[in-house]
Amino acid sequence: MTRRDLIKVSAATAATAVVYPHSTLAASVPAATPAPEIMPLTLKVNGKTEQLEV
């Protein structure tokens, strides 16, 4: 992506927010979802095994 492409996309996004403010407001409200379960995870780093819970 070039700088010009980035500027074009940014301008289009800003214009959409100005024209349709209610759609951007709805997107900013987080959805109510339950917290994910804790999952055990085993990593091997530099030959050592590390136990994690994510």
C-alpha positions in Angstrom: 0.0 0.0 0.0 1.4 3.4 -1.0 1.1 6.6 0.9 -1.4 7.9 -1.7 -3.5 4.8 -1.2 -3.4 5.2 2.6 -4.5 8.9 2.2 -7.4 7.9 -0.1 -8.6 5.2 2.2 -8.4 7.5 5.2 -10.3 10.3 3.4 -13.0 7.8 2.4 -13.4 6.5 5.9 -13.6 10.1 7.3 -16.2 11.0 4.7 -18.3 8.0 5.6 -18.2 8.9 9.3 -19.4 12.5 8.5 -22.2 11.3 6.1 -23.4 8.4 8.2 -22.6 9.2 11.9 -25.1 6.7 13.2 -23.4 3.8 11.6 -20.0 4.7 13.1 -21.6 5.1 16.5 -23.2 1.7 16.4 -19.8 0.2 15.5 -18.1 1.8 18.4 -20.4 0.1 21.0 -18.8 -3.2 22.1 -20.9 -6.3 21.9 -21.8 -8.0 25.1 -20.1 -11.4 25.0 -19.1 -13.7 27.8 -15.4 -13.9 28.7 -13.6 -16.8 27.0 -12.5 -19.8 29.0 -9.0 -20.1 30.2 -7.0 -22.5 28.1 -3.7 -24.2 29.0 -0.9 -23.6 26.6 2.6 -25.2 26.4 5.4 -23.3 24.7 8.9 -24.5 24.0 11.3 -21.6 24.2 15.0 -22.1 23.8 14.6 -25.8 24.7 12.6 -25.1 27.9 9.0 -25.9 28.3 6.8 -23.1 29.6 3.2 -23.7 30.9 0.8 -20.8 30.4 -2.9 -20.2 30.8 -4.4 -17.9 28.2 
